[in-house]
């Protein structure tokens, strides 16, 4: 095995094309195929919105890992003049790397539909929690407000304005944390730090 002091870190072929790392990388690269919507199973509907339906789903190879799959028909997107909204939502979710924003795992399409495969939030939304409880204790409300503020601070720092902040778009994790979702009305600024 080569001594790491002799490696040329600018050359991707170093340490050697015969190394185990090269073989593993090449094997993984060849066997990994891009995901397809047919790799998923739809379990049940979760919600319906202006831009599509959201379903609970899982990968066929790993049925224990759950996803929220937003399905939008391309014909509806064109008829309702919402193509730019869907593109902006997808781009905002793809760029967001915050513990307070729902994670986008895959963005897929078929001839007729667009699919956003996102993190499933088992706790439901804050609106449903408010309907069940009637109100939140001050310390819990303060906790959720702080997490939403951190999400908004992150988005604004990265030139994204959510524009649809409401309890319906605040999802709860199994551990009780809140995450923002539904970026269908969001806007992206031209320059960081300068808002529209």
N, C-alpha and C positions, 0 to 999 in steps of 0.2 A: 504494500500500500504506500502511496506517495506521502511524503512529509508535507503537512499543510503549509509550511513556510515556502515550499516550492510551487505552490498552486498559483496559477494566474487567474485571479478573481474576475478579470474582465473577459475571460474566455469561458463560455458556457460548456465547453467540452472538457474542461479540467475538472477533476483530476484525470479521468480517462473514460473513454467511451466503453471500456470493458468493465467498468466498476459496477458494483451491485446497485449503487444509487442510480446510475444511468439505466440499468435494466429495469429497475422498479418504476422509474419515471416514465420510460418508454412504454412499458406494459400498461401502466395506469392510463396513460394518454391514449393508447390504442383502444382499450376496453371501455373507457368512459364515453357513453353516448349522451348527447344532449337530452334533457328530460322532455317528455311529451305528455300531453293531457291524458292520453290513454294509459300512462303509468299510474294514474290515480283512480281511486274509487270514491264516488260520491256517497256519503252516508245519509245526510238529511239536509233540508234547507235550514238556514240560520236566520237570515233576514232578507229584506227586499228594500232597495233604494231607488232613487231617481235614475241611477246609471247602471243598474243591473241587480242581480240576485247574488247572495253570498251563501255558500254551502259548506257544511262540515265535510271534510274528506280526508283521505289518507293515501299514502303510496301503497300500491299492491304488494311490494316487497317488504314493507314495514307497516302493518296495519295499526300498530300501537302509537305511532307518531301522527298526531292530528294536525290538520291545516284548515284555515279558512280560505275558501276558493271563491273569489269574486268572478262572476261570469257576465260578460257584456257582449251582446249581439252587435256585430259590425253594422248591420242594416239599421238598428236603432240608433247607434252612434251617429251615423250619417244623417238619418231622418231628423234627429233632434239637434243636429249641428253641435255635437259634443265631442268630436274627435280630438280637438285640442285639449279639452278637459281631461280626457282619458290619458292622453300622452303626458300631460303635465303631472297627473296623479302618479302614473307609473314612474316617471323620472324622479319625482320627489321621494317616493318610497324607496327607489333604488339607491338614491344618494344618502338617505337618512341612516345614520349609524348611532342611534341614541337609545339608551335603555328605556326611554319614555315615549318611544314611537314604535308602532307595530312594524315588525320586520317583514320585508318582502323577500321570499325565497326564490320564486320563479315568476317570470312573465312569459306566458305562452300564447300561441294563437293557432287557430285552425282556419279553414276557409271562411267560416261564418262567425267565429267568436274570438274574443280576447279573454284570457284567464290570468288573474293575478293570484298567485298562490302565496298566502301570507301566514304569519304566526297566528295560531288559534288561541284566543284568550278565554279560558274556561269560566271566568267570573262574570261574563256578560258585560253589559254597559252600565254606566253610572245612572242613567235615567231609570233603568229597571230597578236598580238598588234603591233609588229614591222613592220609587212607587211602592216598593215593599216596606221600607223602613219609615217613610213619611218625611224624615229629615236625617241629617247626619250630626253626630256630636261635633262640637267645635274643633277638637283635636284631630278628628278624622277629616273634616272638611279642610282644615289648614294643611294637613298632610297631602291631600289630593291636589289642592290649589298649588302647593309648592312643586309637586311633580309636573303639573301642567305648565307652570311657569318655566321650569327647566326645559321642557319639551319645546315651548315657544322660543325661549332664548336660543336654543340649539338651531331651530329652523331659521330664525331671523339672522343669526350669525352666518348661515349658509345661503342666504338670499331667498328663502321660501316663506311665503305668508299663507297660513292655513285658511283663513277666511270663513270657517264654518265651525267655530268652537262652541260646542254645546254638549250636555251630558250624554246624548246619544252617541257621540263620537269619541267618548272616553271609555276605553275598555279596561276591564280589571283582570289581573293575572291571578293565578292560584294562590300567590303569596300576598295578594292585596294591593299590589302596585297598579298605578293607572298608566295607560299608554294611549296616545292619540292615534286615531285612524281616520279613514275617509278623507282623502286629499283631492276629491273630485272638483272642488271649487278653489283649490289653492292657486296662488300666483307665484311666479318666479321673478325676482328682480334682475335687472340688467347688471347691476354692480353690487358687490357685497357691501353691506352696511348702508346702502341707499335704497329706500323703499319706494314703491310705486305711488 
